[in-house]
Amino acid sequence: MISKEDIERINILYKKSKEVILSEEEAEEQKRLRKKYIEWIKMQVRSQLEVHVSNDKN
């Protein structure tokens, strides 16, 4: 699960990266949070597809 705070931090780091070069720690944090967000999106899509396929079988 990704929290609202995680999404806010992703946005903050993105905006900062457009202004200055992120520190190594910030770049790693950004990478980790983006990966977490993408995995969460994949999970949501899979869940919706499973519900859709299940409803089609009934």
For each residue, the residues with C-beta under 8 A, 3 or more apart:
1: 40
2: 6 7 36 37 40
3: 6 7
4: 7 8
5: 8 9
6: 2 3 9 10 33 36 37
7: 2 3 4 10 11 37
8: 4 5 11 12
9: 5 6 12 13 29 33
10: 6 7 13 14 30 33 34 37
11: 7 8 14 15
12: 8 9 15 16
13: 9 10 16 17 22 26 29 30 33
14: 10 11 17 18 30
15: 11 12 18 19
16: 12 13 19 20 22 26
17: 13 14 20 21 22 30
18: 14 15
19: 15 16
20: 16 17
21: 17
22: 13 16 17 26 27 30
23: 26 27
24: 27 28
25: 28 29
26: 13 16 22 23 29 30
27: 22 23 24 30 31
28: 24 25 31 32
29: 9 13 25 26 32 33
30: 10 13 14 17 22 26 27 33 34
31: 27 28 34 35
32: 28 29 35 36
33: 6 9 10 13 29 30 36 37
34: 10 30 31 37 38
35: 31 32 38 39
36: 2 6 32 33 39 40
37: 2 6 7 10 33 34 40 41
38: 34 35 41 42
39: 35 36 42 43
40: 1 2 36 37 43 44
41: 37 38 44 45
42: 38 39 45 46
43: 39 40 46 47
44: 40 41 47 48
45: 41 42 48 49
46: 42 43 49 50
47: 43 44 50 51
48: 44 45 51 52
49: 45 46 52 53
50: 46 47 53 54
51: 47 48 54 55
52: 48 49 55 56
53: 49 50 56 57
54: 50 51 57 58
55: 51 52 58
56: 52 53
57: 53 54
58: 54 55
